[in-house]
């Protein structure tokens, strides 16, 4: 079964912001981050992106995975989840 992944507008903004930040740290690192975000969802057992300090908030709706937000765990721990 092919599962479709749908990103909400907010999650697209989260991904773009993280991508830009990682690219400023080191060229190509943003692309590596995107690869981890786009890796097949079954690897996200608890919704944490292994190599990067981010969590994915998502729901499974039938044959579709809806990504609601990509949260920076370090930033969110300082100010609380939004």
Backbone as JSON Lines, residues from 0, in Angstrom:
{"i":0,"aa":"X","n":[0.84,-1.18,0.0],"ca":[0.0,0.0,0.0],"c":[0.89,1.25,0.0]}
{"i":1,"aa":"X","n":[0.64,2.13,-0.93],"ca":[1.36,3.39,-1.01],"c":[0.67,4.42,-0.13]}
{"i":2,"aa":"X","n":[1.38,4.96,0.84],"ca":[0.83,5.96,1.74],"c":[1.22,7.34,1.22]}
{"i":3,"aa":"X","n":[0.28,8.23,1.19],"ca":[0.51,9.6,0.74],"c":[0.84,10.45,1.95]}
{"i":4,"aa":"X","n":[1.8,11.35,1.81],"ca":[2.16,12.26,2.89],"c":[1.73,13.66,2.49]}
{"i":5,"aa":"X","n":[0.96,14.3,3.36],"ca":[0.45,15.64,3.12],"c":[0.98,16.57,4.2]}
{"i":6,"aa":"X","n":[1.59,17.68,3.8],"ca":[2.12,18.66,4.74],"c":[1.14,19.83,4.87]}
{"i":7,"aa":"X","n":[0.8,20.21,6.1],"ca":[-0.01,21.41,6.3],"c":[0.86,22.63,6.01]}
{"i":8,"aa":"X","n":[0.22,23.78,5.85],"ca":[0.99,25.01,5.6],"c":[1.98,25.27,6.72]}
{"i":9,"aa":"X","n":[1.54,25.06,7.96],"ca":[2.43,25.29,9.1],"c":[3.65,24.37,9.05]}
{"i":10,"aa":"X","n":[3.43,23.1,8.74],"ca":[4.57,22.18,8.72],"c":[5.53,22.53,7.59]}
{"i":11,"aa":"X","n":[5.0,23.03,6.47],"ca":[5.87,23.47,5.37],"c":[6.76,24.62,5.83]}
{"i":12,"aa":"X","n":[6.17,25.56,6.58],"ca":[6.95,26.68,7.11],"c":[8.02,26.19,8.09]}
{"i":13,"aa":"X","n":[7.66,25.22,8.94],"ca":[8.61,24.65,9.89],"c":[9.79,24.01,9.17]}
{"i":14,"aa":"X","n":[9.49,23.23,8.14],"ca":[10.54,22.54,7.39],"c":[11.44,23.55,6.67]}
{"i":15,"aa":"X","n":[10.84,24.56,6.05],"ca":[11.63,25.56,5.34],"c":[12.55,26.33,6.28]}
{"i":16,"aa":"X","n":[12.04,26.69,7.46],"ca":[12.86,27.41,8.44],"c":[14.03,26.55,8.91]}
{"i":17,"aa":"X","n":[13.76,25.3,9.21],"ca":[14.83,24.4,9.66],"c":[15.84,24.17,8.54]}
{"i":18,"aa":"X","n":[15.36,24.0,7.32],"ca":[16.25,23.81,6.17],"c":[17.2,25.0,6.05]}
{"i":19,"aa":"X","n":[16.66,26.22,6.08],"ca":[17.5,27.42,5.95],"c":[18.53,27.51,7.08]}
{"i":20,"aa":"X","n":[18.1,27.2,8.32],"ca":[19.01,27.27,9.45],"c":[20.16,26.28,9.28]}
{"i":21,"aa":"X","n":[19.83,25.03,8.91],"ca":[20.89,24.02,8.74],"c":[21.81,24.36,7.57]}
{"i":22,"aa":"X","n":[21.28,24.93,6.5],"ca":[22.13,25.33,5.37],"c":[23.1,26.42,5.78]}
{"i":23,"aa":"X","n":[22.68,27.33,6.68],"ca":[23.59,28.37,7.16],"c":[24.71,27.78,8.02]}
{"i":24,"aa":"X","n":[24.41,26.66,8.69],"ca":[25.43,26.02,9.53],"c":[26.5,25.34,8.67]}
{"i":25,"aa":"X","n":[26.03,24.65,7.62],"ca":[26.95,23.96,6.71],"c":[26.2,23.64,5.42]}
{"i":26,"aa":"X","n":[26.79,24.03,4.3],"ca":[26.17,23.75,3.01],"c":[25.89,22.26,2.85]}
{"i":27,"aa":"X","n":[24.67,21.93,2.48],"ca":[24.27,20.53,2.29],"c":[23.58,19.92,3.5]}
{"i":28,"aa":"X","n":[23.78,20.52,4.68],"ca":[23.17,19.96,5.88],"c":[21.65,20.1,5.84]}
{"i":29,"aa":"X","n":[21.16,21.17,5.24],"ca":[19.72,21.34,5.09],"c":[19.12,20.23,4.24]}
{"i":30,"aa":"X","n":[19.82,19.84,3.19],"ca":[19.34,18.73,2.35],"c":[19.34,17.41,3.12]}
{"i":31,"aa":"X","n":[20.34,17.23,3.97],"ca":[20.36,16.02,4.8],"c":[19.17,16.01,5.75]}
{"i":32,"aa":"X","n":[18.82,17.18,6.3],"ca":[17.66,17.29,7.16],"c":[16.39,16.9,6.39]}
{"i":33,"aa":"X","n":[16.25,17.44,5.17],"ca":[15.07,17.11,4.35],"c":[14.98,15.62,4.08]}
{"i":34,"aa":"X","n":[16.13,14.99,3.83],"ca":[16.13,13.54,3.61],"c":[15.57,12.81,4.82]}
{"i":35,"aa":"X","n":[15.92,13.27,6.03],"ca":[15.42,12.63,7.24],"c":[13.93,12.86,7.43]}
{"i":36,"aa":"X","n":[13.46,14.06,7.09],"ca":[12.03,14.36,7.22],"c":[11.23,13.52,6.23]}
{"i":37,"aa":"X","n":[11.77,13.33,5.04],"ca":[11.04,12.63,3.99],"c":[11.24,11.11,4.01]}
{"i":38,"aa":"X","n":[12.07,10.61,4.93],"ca":[12.29,9.18,5.03],"c":[10.97,8.5,5.38]}
{"i":39,"aa":"X","n":[10.72,7.3,4.91],"ca":[9.42,6.65,5.16],"c":[9.0,6.69,6.62]}
{"i":40,"aa":"X","n":[7.75,7.05,6.86],"ca":[7.24,7.27,8.2],"c":[7.35,6.1,9.17]}
{"i":41,"aa":"X","n":[7.3,4.85,8.75],"ca":[7.41,3.78,9.75],"c":[8.67,3.87,10.61]}
{"i":42,"aa":"X","n":[9.71,4.59,10.14],"ca":[10.92,4.74,10.96],"c":[10.72,5.74,12.09]}
{"i":43,"aa":"X","n":[9.68,6.54,12.04],"ca":[9.42,7.52,13.08],"c":[8.54,6.9,14.16]}
{"i":44,"aa":"X","n":[9.12,5.98,14.9],"ca":[8.37,5.25,15.89],"c":[7.69,6.18,16.9]}
{"i":45,"aa":"X","n":[8.43,7.17,17.38],"ca":[7.85,8.12,18.32],"c":[7.79,9.53,17.74]}
{"i":46,"aa":"X","n":[8.01,9.66,16.47],"ca":[7.92,10.96,15.82],"c":[9.14,11.82,15.98]}
{"i":47,"aa":"X","n":[10.29,11.23,16.34],"ca":[11.52,12.0,16.5],"c":[12.43,11.73,15.31]}
{"i":48,"aa":"X","n":[13.02,12.79,14.77],"ca":[13.96,12.64,13.67],"c":[15.31,12.33,14.3]}
{"i":49,"aa":"X","n":[15.76,11.09,14.17],"ca":[16.94,10.59,14.86],"c":[18.15,11.49,14.94]}
{"i":50,"aa":"X","n":[18.66,11.96,13.84],"ca":[19.91,12.69,13.81],"c":[19.75,14.17,14.15]}
{"i":51,"aa":"X","n":[18.57,14.69,13.99],"ca":[18.33,16.11,14.21],"c":[17.38,16.28,15.41]}
{"i":52,"aa":"X","n":[17.52,17.38,16.17],"ca":[16.7,17.56,17.38],"c":[15.3,18.09,17.05]}
{"i":53,"aa":"X","n":[14.57,17.35,16.24],"ca":[13.22,17.75,15.83],"c":[12.25,16.6,16.04]}
{"i":54,"aa":"X","n":[11.01,16.94,16.29],"ca":[9.92,15.96,16.38],"c":[8.9,16.29,15.32]}
{"i":55,"aa":"X","n":[8.22,15.27,14.84],"ca":[7.19,15.44,13.83],"c":[5.83,15.18,14.48]}
{"i":56,"aa":"X","n":[4.93,16.13,14.33],"ca":[3.55,15.96,14.8],"c":[2.71,15.58,13.59]}
{"i":57,"aa":"X","n":[2.11,14.38,13.63],"ca":[1.35,13.92,12.47],"c":[0.19,13.04,12.9]}
{"i":58,"aa":"X","n":[-0.76,12.91,12.0],"ca":[-1.87,11.97,12.19],"c":[-1.95,11.08,10.96]}
{"i":59,"aa":"X","n":[-2.48,9.89,11.16],"ca":[-2.7,8.97,10.04],"c":[-4.2,8.95,9.78]}
{"i":60,"aa":"X","n":[-4.55,9.35,8.58],"ca":[-5.96,9.44,8.19],"c":[-6.18,8.55,6.97]}
{"i":61,"aa":"X","n":[-6.6,7.33,7.22],"ca":[-6.77,6.37,6.12],"c":[-5.43,6.02,5.51]}
{"i":62,"aa":"X","n":[-5.26,6.29,4.23],"ca":[-4.01,6.01,3.53],"c":[-3.15,7.26,3.41]}
{"i":63,"aa":"X","n":[-3.42,8.24,4.24],"ca":[-2.69,9.5,4.17],"c":[-2.09,9.84,5.53]}
{"i":64,"aa":"X","n":[-0.85,10.29,5.52],"ca":[-0.2,10.8,6.72],"c":[-0.2,12.32,6.59]}
{"i":65,"aa":"X","n":[-0.77,12.99,7.59],"ca":[-0.83,14.45,7.56],"c":[0.2,14.99,8.56]}
{"i":66,"aa":"X","n":[1.19,15.7,8.03],"ca":[2.22,16.31,8.87],"c":[1.69,17.66,9.33]}
{"i":67,"aa":"X","n":[1.55,17.83,10.66],"ca":[1.0,19.07,11.2],"c":[2.09,20.08,11.55]}
{"i":68,"aa":"X","n":[3.2,19.59,12.09],"ca":[4.29,20.51,12.42],"c":[5.59,19.72,12.58]}
{"i":69,"aa":"X","n":[6.68,20.44,12.4],"ca":[8.02,19.92,12.64],"c":[8.58,20.8,13.75]}
{"i":70,"aa":"X","n":[8.77,20.23,14.94],"ca":[9.13,21.03,16.11],"c":[10.61,20.88,16.46]}
{"i":71,"aa":"X","n":[11.26,22.01,16.7],"ca":[12.63,22.04,17.17],"c":[12.6,21.73,18.66]}
{"i":72,"aa":"X","n":[13.07,20.57,19.05],"ca":[12.98,20.14,20.44],"c":[13.72,21.07,21.4]}
{"i":73,"aa":"X","n":[14.87,21.59,20.97],"ca":[15.62,22.5,21.84],"c":[14.87,23.81,22.02]}
{"i":74,"aa":"X","n":[14.36,24.37,20.95],"ca":[13.62,25.63,21.02],"c":[12.33,25.48,21.81]}
{"i":75,"aa":"X","n":[11.6,24.39,21.54],"ca":[10.31,24.18,22.2],"c":[10.48,23.91,23.7]}
{"i":76,"aa":"X","n":[11.57,23.27,24.09],"ca":[11.76,22.99,25.51],"c":[12.01,24.27,26.29]}
{"i":77,"aa":"X","n":[12.54,25.3,25.62],"ca":[12.79,26.57,26.28],"c":[11.53,27.4,26.44]}
{"i":78,"aa":"X","n":[10.57,27.28,25.5],"ca":[9.39,28.13,25.58],"c":[8.08,27.37,25.69]}
{"i":79,"aa":"X","n":[8.12,26.04,25.66],"ca":[6.9,25.24,25.73],"c":[6.35,24.99,24.33]}
{"i":80,"aa":"X","n":[5.66,23.86,24.15],"ca":[5.14,23.52,22.83],"c":[4.06,24.49,22.42]}
{"i":81,"aa":"X","n":[4.02,24.78,21.09],"ca":[3.0,25.69,20.58],"c":[1.79,24.92,20.14]}
